[in-house]
């Protein structure tokens, strides 16, 4: 039954282009809307996969991964050869002093947990990160003014 449905829809879509310039216009509009919808769906699926992966991590590991993800969108991509402390030092050169301190604190806690076996108190770090993390929309608004 799926073959019949798809064949019918495809026939309808191809038939649009046989309807003159208005058919072409509607066909291109439909193709654009479908392509945009598939792009949005792909972005949403990617976010869900990322959230599912983060949900399986330890809290400090999750916070560190979220931090590097957010900062990489701002242009601070960690190199594979960098340690977390080296990454924090790299980031500190291009952000505010407040954000630099938070990034360093998260990196130190992550290193202590990962390599020292110490349990980190993630609550205060997470609250500080949420209040000070870079907000692309705010930065964009400031540039417009």
C-alpha positions as CSV (number, residue, x, y, z in Angstrom):
1,X,0.0,0.0,0.0
2,X,3.0,2.3,0.6
3,X,4.1,2.0,-3.0
4,X,0.7,3.1,-4.2
5,X,0.7,6.1,-1.8
6,X,4.2,7.2,-2.8
7,X,3.5,6.7,-6.5
8,X,0.4,8.7,-6.2
9,X,2.1,11.6,-4.4
10,X,5.0,11.5,-6.8
11,X,2.7,11.6,-9.8
12,X,0.9,14.5,-8.3
13,X,4.1,16.4,-7.7
14,X,5.4,15.7,-11.2
15,X,2.1,16.7,-12.6
16,X,2.4,20.1,-11.1
17,X,5.2,20.9,-13.5
18,X,3.0,20.1,-16.5
19,X,0.5,22.8,-15.5
20,X,2.4,25.8,-17.0
21,X,4.2,28.5,-15.2
22,X,1.8,28.4,-12.2
23,X,2.4,24.7,-11.9
24,X,6.1,25.3,-11.9
25,X,5.8,28.0,-9.3
26,X,3.6,25.7,-7.0
27,X,6.0,22.8,-7.6
28,X,9.0,24.8,-6.7
29,X,7.2,26.1,-3.6
30,X,6.3,22.6,-2.5
31,X,9.8,21.3,-3.1
32,X,11.2,24.2,-1.1
33,X,8.8,23.6,1.8
34,X,9.6,19.9,1.9
35,X,13.3,20.5,1.8
36,X,13.1,23.0,4.6
37,X,11.0,20.6,6.6
38,X,13.5,17.8,6.1
39,X,16.3,20.2,7.2
40,X,14.5,21.2,10.3
41,X,13.7,17.5,11.1
42,X,17.4,16.6,10.6
43,X,18.4,19.4,13.0
44,X,15.8,18.2,15.6
45,X,17.0,14.5,15.3
46,X,20.6,15.7,15.8
47,X,19.6,17.6,19.0
48,X,17.7,14.6,20.4
49,X,20.6,12.3,19.7
50,X,22.9,14.7,21.5
51,X,20.6,15.0,24.5
52,X,20.3,11.2,24.7
53,X,24.1,10.9,24.6
54,X,24.5,13.5,27.3
55,X,21.8,11.9,29.5
56,X,24.0,8.8,29.9
57,X,27.0,10.7,31.2
58,X,28.1,11.5,34.7
59,X,26.9,15.0,35.8
60,X,30.4,16.6,35.6
61,X,31.1,14.9,32.3
62,X,27.8,16.2,31.0
63,X,28.5,19.7,32.1
64,X,32.0,19.7,30.5
65,X,30.6,18.3,27.2
66,X,27.8,20.9,27.1
67,X,30.4,23.6,27.9
68,X,32.7,22.6,25.0
69,X,29.7,22.2,22.7
70,X,28.4,25.8,23.5
71,X,31.9,27.3,23.3
72,X,32.7,25.5,20.0
73,X,29.6,27.2,18.5
74,X,31.3,30.5,19.5
75,X,34.5,29.5,17.8
76,X,36.5,27.9,20.6
77,X,36.8,24.4,19.2
78,X,38.9,22.1,21.4
79,X,41.8,20.4,19.7
80,X,42.1,16.6,20.1
81,X,45.6,17.1,21.5
82,X,44.5,19.6,24.2
83,X,43.9,18.7,27.8
84,X,40.8,20.2,29.4
85,X,43.0,22.7,31.3
86,X,44.8,23.8,28.1
87,X,41.4,24.2,26.5
88,X,40.3,26.4,29.4
89,X,43.4,28.5,29.0
90,X,42.7,28.9,25.2
91,X,39.1,30.0,25.9
92,X,40.2,32.5,28.6
93,X,42.0,34.6,26.0
94,X,38.8,35.4,24.2
95,X,36.0,35.7,26.7
96,X,35.1,37.8,29.7
97,X,36.9,37.3,33.0
98,X,33.8,36.0,34.6
99,X,33.2,33.4,31.9
100,X,36.9,32.5,32.0
101,X,36.8,31.8,35.7
102,X,33.8,29.5,35.2
103,X,35.3,27.6,32.3
104,X,38.5,27.1,34.4
105,X,36.5,25.9,37.4
106,X,34.6,23.4,35.3
107,X,37.8,22.2,33.6
108,X,39.5,21.7,37.0
109,X,36.5,19.8,38.4
110,X,36.3,17.6,35.3
111,X,40.1,16.8,35.5
112,X,39.7,16.0,39.2
113,X,36.8,13.7,38.5
114,X,38.2,12.1,35.4
115,X,41.8,11.5,36.5
116,X,41.7,11.8,40.3
117,X,38.4,10.0,41.0
118,X,37.1,12.9,43.0
119,X,33.3,13.6,43.0
120,X,32.5,17.1,41.9
121,X,29.6,19.3,43.3
122,X,28.1,20.0,39.9
123,X,25.1,22.1,41.1
124,X,26.9,25.4,41.8
125,X,29.1,25.0,38.7
126,X,26.1,24.3,36.5
127,X,24.2,27.4,37.9
128,X,27.2,29.6,37.3
129,X,27.6,28.2,33.8
130,X,23.9,28.8,32.9
131,X,24.1,32.4,34.2
132,X,27.3,33.3,32.4
133,X,27.5,31.1,29.2
134,X,27.7,33.0,25.9
135,X,24.3,33.8,24.4
136,X,24.5,34.1,20.6
137,X,21.2,36.0,20.4
138,X,22.2,38.6,23.0
139,X,25.6,39.1,21.3
140,X,23.7,39.6,17.9
141,X,21.3,42.1,19.5
142,X,24.3,44.1,20.8
143,X,25.9,44.2,17.4
144,X,22.7,45.6,15.8
145,X,22.3,48.6,18.2
